[in-house]
Amino acid sequence: MRTGMVAGEPNDVLVKHVDDQWIVRIVEDGKATVQVFKTQVHAENFAHSHRNRLGLPGEPPIQPTSSQE
């Protein structure tokens, strides 16, 4: 798990598929945390629990891979 500062960004949870890995990025109080998963199910479950914890609505959006952008 990696962390970093992202001043000014609102709390958010993002899921992205990159190179056969599922990446979940959580921004909470200006601090970004990244967790990598091998399966989409685990990434989505992890993201969902953090969206609930942060009081964010809906399901986490899945971002397209860089080859699809």
BELNORFEN-V858415 format. One record per backbone hydrogen bond with DSSP energy under -1.0 kcal/mol. CO is the residue of the C=O (numbers start at 1). NH is the residue of the N-H. If there is no record, write none. Layout:
CO:NH + CO:NH
//
This chain:
2:34 + 4:32 + 6:9 + 12:27 + 14:25 + 15:63 + 16:23 + 18:21 + 21:18 + 22:37 + 23:16 + 24:35 + 25:14 + 26:33 + 27:12 + 28:31 + 30:6 + 31:28 + 32:4 + 33:26 + 34:2 + 35:24 + 37:22 + 39:43 + 40:44 + 41:45 + 42:46 + 43:47 + 44:48 + 45:49 + 46:50 + 47:51 + 48:52 + 49:53 + 50:54 + 51:56 + 61:15 + 63:17 + 65:68
//
